[in-house]
Amino acid sequence: MDLSAPGLENDLIRLAPLAERFREDLRNSGAIEYMWRSLPAIQRGAGFDSYFDHVLKQGDAGEVLGFALLDPNDNGRFVGVTALMYPNKMHRRVRLGYTWLEPHLRGLGVYAAIQKLLIQRALDWGAKRIEWYVEERNTRAIRAIESIGALKEGVLREYEKFADGEWVDVAVLSMLRDEAKSAVHRLDAIMAASET
C-alpha cells in the first residue's frame, strides 16, 4: 500500500494530502506559533512560505508526506496538520510527527483518531518500526505517545536547530509491529471512551 493513498478518515477526522489549497488555512491557523517553537530550521529561511514550500517539495520526493487535518463534523474545516516522514521500505520503518491540532479538539479523542489512522496506514504499508522524534520539553506529546504503547528509547542531545535558532534535545520513541497492532486496539478504546 502507498502511504499517501486516499482513505485516511474516520468519524472524528479526515486526513487530506497537504497541497497548495491548504496554504492559507495553515497560515491563518494557530499552528504558526507552534511551528516557530517546534520545527527544525531549513536552509531556505524561516518564513512561513519557505516552510510550506519545503514540505510540498519533500512530499514530491516522498520524504515527508504532510496531511491537512479536516473536521468531518464541521464541513471539512481545516483543523490542523500531521505527517508521515522518512519512509524506508528496505528497513520497513516510518516516522510520525509534526502533528498540530486546534486546541478546542484536544482531549476529545481526535488525537487518538489521527494516530490510529497513521499507525494503521504504516502497518498496511508493511512497517516493522514506527517512530516519533519529539522535542524533549514537549512532555505532553511524549506522554500522549507513550500512552498508546510507544517506548521512549532515549534522548538525542542537541539533535536539531529549531527555527528560532535554539539547539534542542529530541526524545526518540518507537513501537514495533506487534506493539503497533496492540496500539490500534488501545486507540479504538480511547476513541470509544471519548464518545461517552
N, C-alpha and C positions, 0 to 999 in steps of 0.2 A: 504494500500500500504506500502511496505517495503521502508524505507528511502534510502536504498542503492541499490534499484532496478535499472537496466540499463535504459537508455533513457534520461539522463541529457545532452541534447545538443540542440543547435540551430545553426543559420548561423554564429554566432560570436565565439562560444566557445563550447568545449566538456569537460565534467567532467568524469573522469575515477577514480574508487576507487583507493586510494593510495595503492601501493603494492611495493614489493621489486624491481621490474623492474624500478621504478622511483627514487631509492635511489641516483644514480649518477647524474641524471638530476637535482635533487634538490640540491645536494652537490655543483654542478658547477654553480648554478644559483645565481642571486643577492639576493635571499631570505635569504641566510645565514646571511648576515649583518643585515637584518631586524629582523631575529629570535632573535639574541642576544639582540636587543633593545626592543623586544616586546613580548617575550614568558615567561610564568611563569617558575620558577625553578622546576626541578623534582628531586626526591630523588636519582636517579642513576647517577647524574653528569650532566655537561653542555656540553658534547661533541655532535657533530652532530649525530653520530651513536646512542648515547643514546636517543636523542630526536626522531629520526626516528623509532627506535625500540619501544619506548614508545607509539608513535602514532599508530603503527601497532598493538601493544598489546591492546590498548584501542579500536581500531576498532574491533578486535576479540571479545572483551567484549561488543560491542555495545554502548560504551560510547562516542567515538569520531569517526565519520565517515569522514576520510580525503579523499580529492579528488585531483588528479593531474588535472591541467588546461591545455588543449591541444588545439592548434590553428588549426581548421579545414581548414583554408585558407593557412596554411603553412605545409602541410603534417603531421598534427597531432603533431607538435613540442610542447614540454613541455614549458609552459609559466608562470606557477605559481601553487599555491595551495589554497585550501579553505576547510572548514569543516562544517558539521552539528554536533552539540555536545549536549551531555547530554539529549537525548530524554526521555521524561517522559510520557508514554502513559496514565497513570492514570490521570495526571493533564493536559495532552494534550499541552505540551509545548516543545519547542526545541530552541537551541541557534545556531546562525550562527556566523562564525568568522574565525580567522586565515587566512584571505584572503591576499595573496600577488600576484600581477600581474606584469609582466615585464613592466618597465616604458614606453616603446615605445607604449604599448597598452592602456595606461591610457588616459582618455578623448575621447575615440573613441566609447563609448557605450558598451565596453566589460564588464566593472564592472557592468553596469546595466543588461547585459545579464546573468552574473553569479548570481546576486541577484534574478533576475526573476526566474531562474531555481530552486534555493534553496527555495525561498518563495513558488513557486507553488508546489514543492515537499512536503514542510511542510504542505501546505493546503490539498493536496491529501492524506497525511498521517493522517490528522484529527486534526492538531494543532489548538488550540484556542488562543495560545500566541506564538509569535516568538520574540526572544530577542537577543540582542547583548551586550556583555561586552567589552568595548573599553578603552584602556589606555587613561586617561583624556587629556593628552597632544597631543594626535593624533587628533587634531581638524579637519584635512582634512577628516579623516574617519568618525568622528562624523557628520560633515556637509553632507557628502555623504549619510549616513544612514538616517539623518533627511530629506534630500531632497526627499526621496522616501516615506515619510509618517510616519516614526517611531518617537515616542515621547521620549525625554530624561526624564527619571524618577528621576534621581538623581545621586549621586556620592557615591561610597563605598570607604571610606578613607583608605589608606594603606591596600588595599584589598589583593594584591598579591606581592610576592617577585619574581622579574624577574630574568632571567638567569644571568644578570650582577650583581646580589646581591642587587639591589635597590628595595625598597618598593614603590609601585605605587598606585595612586588613579585610580579607574576604574569607568567610566561612564556607567550607565545602560540605554539602550534604548530598546523600545519594540513596537510591534504593535499587536493588537488583530485581530481576524479572519476577520471581515468585513474590517478593515483597511488594512489588508494584501491583500484582494481581490482588493481593490482600488489601492494598490501599484503595483500590477501586471499590471494594465492598465497604470499607470503612467510610469512604466518601459518600456512598449511597446512604449510609446510616446518618451521617452528618446532615445531608440534604433533607432526608425524611424528617429528622428531628427539628430542623429549622422551619418546616412547613406547619408544624403543630403549634 
